[in-house]
Amino acid sequence: MNPSAPSEMSLWSEEECRSFESGLRLYGKNFHLIQLHKVRTRSVGELVHFYYLWKKTERHDIFSSKVWLEKKKYNLHPGTT
């Protein structure tokens, strides 16, 4: 069994979830950078494990919709803030 990805993961706080999503937006799937700069309370293995669970949730769907809209808005009006 891999010690970095425990079979039973402790619950993540709302702050950890938001930090994870912020890191994912900034660093993509570079879990080392997300852990280093955003979610220092979890190991890289826990981030990877959480990512695959998170992808199956409604929270991921909402995140993906927001990211897609942000990209679409930027493509329609590049350089505007």
Secondary structure, 3 states (H helix, E strand, C coil): CCCCCCCCCCCCCHHHHHHHHHHHHHHCCCHHHHHHHCCCCCCHHHHHHHHHHHCCCHHHHHHHHHHHHHHHHHHHCCCCC
